Amino acid sequence: MTGTGLVGAAFAATIELARARHLNVWEPWLPAEAVPPGAGLVRLLHLGVDVPAGAVDPAQAELIVQLGLGRRESDRLVAASWAVTAFRGVLAAGHREYGSGVGDIHIGEDSLRFAAAVLAAAPRGRVLDIGCGSGLASMAAARTAHQVLGLDVLPAAVEAFGISAALNPGLADCRAEVGDFLDLGRGDGYDAVVANLPGVPVPDGVPYPTAGDGGPDGLRLIRALWRWYAGMSTADSLVMRFQCPGGPRTPIAVAELAGFMPPGCDILVVTDSAVPMLVRNAITATRAATLDSQRGAEELTEELQRRCAERGWTHYHCSTLRIRRNGSGMRVHVPTPDLVDVRRSYRGTGWSMSVEELALKVGAELRRMPDEFWSVAGLNAIQDALAHLERIYTDLGHGATERQIASSLSDASTPLDQAAAVLVVSAIARVMVRMSLLVPVVGVDAPVTEGRRGMGSA
Ligand SMILES: C[S@@+](CC[C@H](N)C(=O)[O-])C[C@H]1O[C@@H](n2cnc3c(N)ncnc32)[C@H](O)[C@@H]1O
């Protein structure tokens, strides 16, 4: 039976419909309340809820057991450590307990954004997916390619890839191998390379899952990949997602990148999000603390912040990169939209719209939040703030800063919760300024428009 026979189009449609209604449109893992009670397969495979065996078609149940996605216990189907999600009709399996030291195969917001970039690039011919993880991007590439090879250092990635391939029927020939791309020699024979390598800055001595660890500046593997692509691969194109520290507008890697690549290739970097380093560091510290019995999240956050301050890094940027080898030498960096700018003080001009109308506009703004926001307890922070819109308006209008309001809103005192609350209040302030309910009065930057900028070669 094909993958369609296993889960059917309704599985992907249920997840995608629920995601479309969710504030975070890049969320791979939906909460239980977003899934209709009758959707037995989604409840079992996506949410990890045990279901009566009768809730699932018997042939599907058999395949679920065969693929290791669940097991039978008397008259129930019990969820396994693999969870299944869908994105734009592509299905993939990742570890349910990622980040807690139990499973290494991660599907996060970055995976969905990367898969979107691969779908948009529509690679043809033979494709190599470096750091394939769950295989989501490989399955996306297989929509247009005729052969896809996934490569990952983790044996569990090959297992996940096999399950993902079984879940996606009728695609190109897909297989995966365990291997370190640093050992790749000449990479002849591929038409396209796609990669989403670990890019979290993790200082030496701080434990972190392989799927995220990018070394002290986050660029250890990313630089190595650029070097390999430029010097050893003959593939026409490279599509990748990368993260990187930097200043408020520019990731540090952008200038370097041009220096790696041969003169005639086209390089397009679109930075779709940037968050203050504190946000990234608080997430990193929280994850590292689960693997480090000596130090807690607060202590690790402080250490990470100190190291970033020493290097002058204020922001963490997430970008999509497309390289075409035989182009016209175009080098373009589209910097991040002005999402996380924290202004200082405002004057109120008078409340002139309904709370509901304002809440809708705030909701639309919050959908643009970067991946990291959703990892910092973003939804809780949103609910808290939306319940207090009028008070936030009054306080902002009387000169309270976004940080002051955030700390009065958030009853939790972890760096993660505080970072999320600051981002929400600054997004709300931005909407109120746009609606002319507030006028910025102190420390206001000139509005930053999404623009194009040439890349210097290093
Ligand atoms: C950020 S995850 C991305 C996974 C998947 N491509 C996605 O987008 O969801 C990075 C993946 O790269 C793998 N990886 C890390 N170092 C690697 C290396 N040197 N060679 C091959 N794979 C590597 C990790 O095991 C992990 O699965």
The ligand as a Tripos MOL2 file, in Angstrom:
@<TRIPOS>MOLECULE
LIG
   27    29     1     0     0
SMALL
NO_CHARGES

@<TRIPOS>ATOM
      1 C1         18.8310   21.8270   11.6160 C.3       1 LIG1
      2 S1         18.7280   20.0930   11.3240 S.3       1 LIG1
      3 C2         17.8420   20.1090    9.8050 C.3       1 LIG1
      4 C3         17.1960   18.8170    9.4740 C.3       1 LIG1
      5 C4         16.3390   18.8490    8.2180 C.3       1 LIG1
      6 N1         17.1130   19.0930    7.0250 N.3       1 LIG1
      7 C5         15.2410   19.8810    8.3680 C.2       1 LIG1
      8 O1         15.3100   20.8940    7.6690 O.co2     1 LIG1
      9 O2         14.3490   19.6790    9.1670 O.co2     1 LIG1
     10 C6         20.3920   19.7490   10.8550 C.3       1 LIG1
     11 C7         20.6940   18.3020   10.4950 C.3       1 LIG1
     12 O3         22.0670   18.2360   10.0710 O.3       1 LIG1
     13 C8         22.6530   17.0620   10.5690 C.3       1 LIG1
     14 N2         24.1160   17.2360   10.6150 N.ar      1 LIG1
     15 C9         24.8260   17.9000   11.5350 C.ar      1 LIG1
     16 N3         26.1300   17.8640   11.2310 N.ar      1 LIG1
     17 C10        26.2420   17.1710   10.0670 C.ar      1 LIG1
     18 C11        27.3380   16.7880    9.2460 C.ar      1 LIG1
     19 N4         28.5780   17.1390    9.5580 N.pl3     1 LIG1
     20 N5         27.0990   16.0490    8.1250 N.ar      1 LIG1
     21 C12        25.8270   15.6750    7.8210 C.ar      1 LIG1
     22 N6         24.7550   16.0080    8.5860 N.ar      1 LIG1
     23 C13        24.9570   16.7490    9.6730 C.ar      1 LIG1
     24 C14        22.0030   16.9070   11.9430 C.3       1 LIG1
     25 O4         22.1240   15.5790   12.4120 O.3       1 LIG1
     26 C15        20.5690   17.3320   11.6640 C.3       1 LIG1
     27 O5         19.7680   16.2550   11.3040 O.3       1 LIG1
@<TRIPOS>BOND
     1     1     2 1
     2     2     3 1
     3     2    10 1
     4     3     4 1
     5     4     5 1
     6     5     6 1
     7     5     7 1
     8     7     8 2
     9     7     9 1
    10    10    11 1
    11    11    12 1
    12    11    26 1
    13    12    13 1
    14    13    14 1
    15    13    24 1
    16    14    15 ar
    17    14    23 ar
    18    15    16 ar
    19    16    17 ar
    20    17    18 ar
    21    17    23 ar
    22    18    19 1
    23    18    20 ar
    24    20    21 ar
    25    21    22 ar
    26    22    23 ar
    27    24    25 1
    28    24    26 1
    29    26    27 1
@<TRIPOS>SUBSTRUCTURE
     1 LIG1         1 GROUP 0 **** ****
